[in-house]
Amino acid sequence: MASTTCTRFTDEYQLYEELGKGAFSVVRKCMKISTAQEYAAKIINTKKLSARDHQKLEREARICRLLKHSNIVRLHDSISEEGFHYLVFDLVTGGELFEDIVAREYYSEADASHCIQQILEAVLHCHQMGVVHRDLKPENLLLASKLKGAAVKLADFGLAIEVQGDQQAWFGFAGTPGYLSPEVLRKEPYGKPVDMWACGVILYILLVGYPPFWDEDQHRLYQQIKTGAYDFPSPEWDTVTPEAKDLIIKMLTINTSRRITATDALKHPWICQRSTVASMMHRQETVE
C-alpha cells in the first residue's frame, strides 16, 4: 500500500480558479464530484516543506479537524498525495468582515456587538477544545456570503496551538504586531488570554475604525502594548456607550488572571443585552 500514490483528491474533486496563495500553498475553488458541493482547497506543496513545516501542517490539520462551529471555517477533508497535501475547507464568499463594514451605508454599535459576539463564540469553541488561535486579526475574519447578515467565520489556524486546560507556557513568539498581547511581548508564559487581548483590539477597531495601539516604530508600538497605553480620544469615543468601553477595558487588561474570558465576555451586557445597551446610532467615522 505504501508504494502506491494516493490520488483520492484528483478522483473525488474537480479544481477551479485560484482564490489566493501563500509561500508554499495555493487556495483554489473546487467541487466534490459526487455531491456537486463547492469548497476551497488549500493545496500545500509538501516537497518544499522542512521537517518543522511538516509538523506545523500536521498540527494545523489536526486542530482544524477538532473545530466544528458555525463561526469557524470548517475543514471537510484532509488528503495527502505524493508531493501535495490538500485541505478542503468551507468556501466562504463574503470577503473580509472589515471590508464589508467600510462598504456599509449604516453601521452602529449594535452591529459591532453582533460581530464581536460571533467572534467570541468562535474563540470560546476553540478554547473549549483546547485550542489557542494566536493570530486573531481582521484579515482572518471572513463572511460566509455576500448576503446581508451573513455569519462571521474565523479562519487561518496556521499559528494555532493546542493547550491543556488553562496551561500557560512559552509557545514561541507568534502573531501580528498590533494584536500581540503584553505577555507575548514580554516573552512570558501565555495561553488562552492572548486571544481575548486580540478581541479587545478588534472590538476597538470595530467601533472607531483605527487601532488602540499604533506607532510607525515597532519598538515604540510594543512599549505601548506592554504598558497598556491606549485611550478613548474625543470626539469619536464621546458617542460610544460606557458599556462598550467597559468590555474593551476588560479585554485589554494587562494582568492575564484578571482579563475577561470568552465565556464571561459573552455574558457582558453590551453583548447579551444588545437591544437595550448597545447604541443604534450610525458610526460614520468607522465606515470612513
C-alpha positions as CSV (number, residue, x, y, z in Angstrom):
1,M,0.0,0.0,0.0
2,A,2.8,2.4,0.9
3,S,4.2,2.5,-2.5
4,T,1.0,3.4,-4.4
5,T,0.4,7.1,-4.8
6,C,-2.9,8.2,-3.4
7,T,-4.9,10.1,-6.0
8,R,-8.1,10.4,-3.9
9,F,-8.2,14.2,-4.3
10,T,-7.9,14.1,-8.1
11,D,-10.5,11.3,-8.2
12,E,-13.0,13.0,-5.9
13,Y,-12.6,16.7,-6.6
14,Q,-12.6,19.0,-9.6
15,L,-10.3,22.0,-9.3
16,Y,-11.3,25.5,-10.4
17,E,-9.9,29.1,-10.2
18,E,-7.2,30.3,-7.7
19,L,-8.6,32.2,-4.7
20,G,-5.3,33.1,-3.1
21,K,-1.7,32.0,-2.4
22,G,0.9,31.7,0.3
23,A,4.6,30.8,0.3
24,F,4.1,27.1,0.0
25,S,0.4,26.9,-0.8
26,V,-2.3,28.0,-3.2
27,V,-6.0,28.1,-2.4
28,R,-8.3,27.1,-5.3
29,K,-12.1,26.7,-5.6
30,C,-13.0,23.0,-6.0
31,M,-16.1,20.9,-6.3
32,K,-16.7,17.5,-4.8
33,I,-17.8,15.5,-7.8
34,S,-20.2,13.1,-6.0
35,T,-22.3,15.9,-4.4
36,A,-21.5,19.0,-6.7
37,Q,-20.8,20.9,-3.4
38,E,-18.2,23.7,-3.8
39,Y,-15.3,24.1,-1.4
40,A,-12.0,25.9,-1.0
41,A,-8.9,23.6,-1.4
42,K,-5.7,24.7,0.3
43,I,-3.0,22.9,-1.7
44,I,0.3,22.6,0.0
45,N,3.5,21.8,-1.9
46,T,5.0,19.3,0.6
47,K,8.2,18.9,-1.4
48,K,9.2,22.4,-0.4
49,L,8.5,21.9,3.3
50,S,11.1,21.4,6.0
51,A,10.5,18.7,8.7
52,R,9.4,21.5,11.0
53,D,6.9,22.8,8.4
54,H,5.6,19.3,8.0
55,Q,4.9,19.2,11.8
56,K,3.1,22.6,11.5
57,L,1.0,21.4,8.7
58,E,0.0,18.3,10.6
59,R,-0.8,20.4,13.7
60,E,-3.0,22.8,11.6
61,A,-4.9,19.8,10.0
62,R,-5.3,18.2,13.5
63,I,-6.6,21.4,15.0
64,C,-9.0,22.1,12.1
65,R,-10.4,18.6,12.4
66,L,-11.3,19.3,16.1
67,L,-13.2,22.5,15.4
68,K,-16.8,22.2,14.4
69,H,-18.6,25.5,14.8
70,S,-20.8,27.8,12.7
71,N,-18.5,30.7,13.2
72,I,-15.3,28.8,12.2
73,V,-14.3,28.0,8.7
74,R,-14.8,24.2,8.7
75,L,-12.3,21.6,7.4
76,H,-14.1,18.9,5.5
77,D,-11.3,16.8,4.2
78,S,-7.5,16.3,4.5
79,I,-5.8,14.3,1.8
80,S,-2.1,13.6,1.5
81,E,-0.8,12.7,-2.0
82,E,2.7,12.4,-3.5
83,G,4.2,15.9,-3.1
84,F,1.0,17.7,-2.2
85,H,-1.4,17.9,0.8
86,Y,-4.9,19.1,0.3
87,L,-7.0,20.7,3.0
88,V,-10.6,21.1,1.9
89,F,-12.4,23.9,3.7
90,D,-15.8,25.7,3.6
91,L,-16.0,28.0,0.6
92,V,-16.5,31.5,2.1
93,T,-17.5,34.1,-0.4
94,G,-18.3,37.2,1.6
95,G,-14.7,38.5,1.8
96,E,-13.2,40.1,4.9
97,L,-15.6,41.4,7.6
98,F,-13.8,44.8,7.8
99,E,-14.1,45.4,4.0
100,D,-17.8,44.8,4.3
101,I,-18.2,47.2,7.2
102,V,-16.5,50.0,5.3
103,A,-18.8,49.5,2.4
104,R,-22.0,49.7,4.5
105,E,-24.3,52.7,4.5
106,Y,-25.3,52.1,8.0
107,Y,-23.2,50.7,10.8
108,S,-23.9,51.0,14.6
109,E,-22.6,49.8,17.9
110,A,-25.3,47.2,17.8
111,D,-23.8,45.9,14.6
112,A,-20.3,45.8,16.2
113,S,-21.8,43.9,19.2
114,H,-23.3,41.3,16.8
115,C,-19.9,40.9,15.0
116,I,-17.9,40.6,18.2
117,Q,-20.4,38.1,19.6
118,Q,-19.8,35.8,16.7
119,I,-16.1,36.2,17.0
120,L,-16.3,35.4,20.8
121,E,-18.5,32.3,20.1
122,A,-15.7,31.1,17.7
123,V,-13.0,31.8,20.3
124,L,-15.0,30.1,23.1
125,H,-15.3,27.0,20.9
126,C,-11.5,27.0,20.3
127,H,-10.8,27.4,24.0
128,Q,-13.2,24.7,25.0
129,M,-11.4,22.4,22.5
130,G,-8.0,23.3,24.0
131,V,-7.0,25.5,21.0
132,V,-5.5,29.0,21.1
133,H,-5.7,30.8,17.7
134,R,-2.8,33.2,18.4
135,D,-3.4,35.3,15.2
136,L,-6.8,36.9,15.7
137,K,-7.0,39.9,13.4
138,P,-9.3,41.4,10.8
139,E,-7.8,39.6,7.8
140,N,-8.8,36.3,9.5
141,L,-12.4,37.3,10.0
142,L,-14.4,36.4,6.9
143,L,-18.1,36.5,5.9
144,A,-19.9,33.3,4.8
145,S,-21.5,35.0,1.9
146,K,-22.4,38.4,0.3
147,L,-25.9,38.2,1.8
148,K,-26.9,40.8,4.4
149,G,-26.5,39.3,7.9
150,A,-24.1,36.5,6.7
151,A,-22.2,34.7,9.5
152,V,-18.7,35.8,10.6
153,K,-16.2,33.0,10.2
154,L,-12.9,32.7,11.9
155,A,-10.2,31.4,9.5
156,D,-6.5,30.5,9.3
157,F,-5.3,28.2,12.1
158,G,-1.7,28.2,10.8
159,L,-0.4,29.6,14.0
160,A,-2.9,27.9,16.4
161,I,-1.6,25.7,19.2
162,E,-3.1,23.0,21.5
163,V,-3.0,23.7,25.2
164,Q,-4.1,21.7,28.3
165,G,-6.9,23.5,30.2
166,D,-5.7,26.8,31.4
167,Q,-2.0,25.9,31.0
168,Q,0.3,28.8,30.4
169,A,3.7,28.2,28.7
170,W,6.2,29.9,26.4
171,F,5.0,28.6,23.0
172,G,7.2,30.9,21.0
173,F,6.8,34.4,19.5
174,A,3.9,34.4,17.1
175,G,1.2,36.7,15.9
176,T,0.8,40.1,14.2
177,P,2.4,43.2,15.7
178,G,-0.7,45.4,16.6
179,Y,-2.6,42.4,18.0
180,L,0.1,40.9,20.2
181,S,-0.5,40.7,23.9
182,P,1.8,42.2,26.6
183,E,2.7,38.7,27.9
184,V,3.9,37.5,24.5
185,L,5.9,40.7,24.0
186,R,7.4,40.2,27.5
187,K,8.2,36.5,26.4
188,E,6.3,35.3,29.4
189,P,4.2,32.1,29.6
190,Y,0.9,32.6,27.8
191,G,-2.3,30.7,26.8
192,K,-6.0,31.4,26.0
193,P,-5.9,35.0,27.3
194,V,-3.9,36.1,24.3
195,D,-6.9,35.6,22.1
196,M,-9.0,37.8,24.4
197,W,-6.5,40.6,24.2
198,A,-6.7,40.4,20.4
199,C,-10.5,40.5,20.6
200,G,-10.1,43.8,22.6
201,V,-8.0,45.3,19.8
202,I,-10.5,44.1,17.2
203,L,-13.5,45.5,19.1
204,Y,-11.8,48.8,19.5
205,I,-11.3,49.0,15.7
206,L,-14.9,47.8,15.1
207,L,-16.1,50.9,17.0
208,V,-13.9,53.7,15.6
209,G,-12.0,52.3,12.6
210,Y,-8.5,52.7,13.9
211,P,-6.4,50.6,16.4
212,P,-5.8,51.3,20.1
213,F,-2.0,50.8,19.7
214,W,-0.2,52.4,16.8
215,D,3.3,53.6,16.1
216,E,5.5,53.6,12.9
217,D,8.3,52.4,15.1
218,Q,7.8,48.8,16.2
219,H,9.7,49.2,19.4
220,R,7.5,52.1,20.5
221,L,4.4,50.2,19.5
222,Y,5.5,47.3,21.7
223,Q,6.2,49.6,24.6
224,Q,2.6,51.0,24.2
225,I,1.2,47.5,24.3
226,K,3.3,46.3,27.2
227,T,2.1,49.2,29.3
228,G,-1.4,49.1,28.1
229,A,-1.1,52.7,26.9
230,Y,-4.3,53.4,25.0
231,D,-7.2,55.8,25.5
232,F,-10.6,56.7,24.1
233,P,-10.0,60.1,22.4
234,S,-12.6,62.7,21.6
235,P,-14.7,63.3,19.6
236,E,-15.3,59.8,18.2
237,W,-15.4,58.0,21.6
238,D,-17.7,60.6,23.1
239,T,-20.7,58.9,21.5
240,V,-19.7,55.3,22.4
241,T,-21.7,53.8,25.3
242,P,-19.9,53.2,28.6
243,E,-20.7,49.5,28.4
244,A,-18.8,49.2,25.1
245,K,-15.8,50.9,26.7
246,D,-16.1,48.7,29.7
247,L,-15.9,45.5,27.6
248,I,-12.8,46.8,25.8
249,I,-11.1,47.7,29.2
250,K,-11.9,44.2,30.5
251,M,-10.3,42.6,27.3
252,L,-7.3,45.0,27.2
253,T,-6.3,44.1,30.8
254,I,-2.6,43.5,31.2
255,N,-3.0,41.1,34.1
256,T,-4.0,37.8,32.4
257,S,-5.7,36.4,35.5
258,R,-8.0,39.4,35.5
259,R,-8.5,39.6,31.8
260,I,-12.1,38.7,30.8
261,T,-12.6,35.1,29.4
262,A,-14.7,34.3,26.3
263,T,-17.4,32.8,28.5
264,D,-17.7,36.0,30.6
265,A,-17.4,38.3,27.6
266,L,-20.4,36.6,26.1
267,K,-22.3,37.4,29.3
268,H,-21.4,41.0,29.2
269,P,-24.4,43.4,29.0
270,W,-23.1,45.0,25.8
271,I,-23.2,41.6,24.1
272,C,-26.2,39.8,25.7
273,Q,-28.4,42.8,26.3
274,R,-27.5,44.3,22.9
275,S,-31.0,45.7,22.2
276,T,-31.1,47.8,25.3
277,V,-27.4,48.5,25.9
278,A,-25.6,49.0,22.6
279,S,-26.3,52.2,20.7
280,M,-28.1,52.1,17.3
281,M,-26.5,55.4,16.2
282,H,-24.7,55.2,12.9
283,R,-20.9,55.4,13.3
284,Q,-19.7,57.4,10.3
285,E,-16.0,57.5,11.3
286,T,-15.7,53.7,11.4
287,V,-17.1,53.5,7.8
288,E,-14.7,56.2,6.7
